[in-house]
Amino acid sequence: MLITVKVHPRAAHPGIEKTGEGEYKVRVAAAPDKGRANEEAIELLAAHFSLPKSRISVLRGTTSRIKIIEVLTE
């Protein structure tokens, strides 16, 4: 499944909020430096969907706040 994620780096309270059908807002504590915010976003999404991190990947938007992420559920 493909989801759209808006990542908010340097958040005081990390977490995930579903904003619509297939749309999420992910708050991460990490700064957007060397992919650290992306890594933390993947970790949070993996915990949210109860999947290993290897089942989640960023398809588009690695340097953007808005990302298209693939979640392999099967």
Secondary structure as GFF3:
##gff-version 3
##sequence-region A 1 74
A	DSSP	beta_strand	2	8	.	.	.	ID=ss1
A	DSSP	beta_strand	15	20	.	.	.	ID=ss2
A	DSSP	beta_strand	23	27	.	.	.	ID=ss3
A	DSSP	alpha_helix	36	49	.	.	.	ID=ss4
A	DSSP	three_ten_helix	53	55	.	.	.	ID=ss5
A	DSSP	beta_strand	56	60	.	.	.	ID=ss6
A	DSSP	beta_strand	66	71	.	.	.	ID=ss7
###
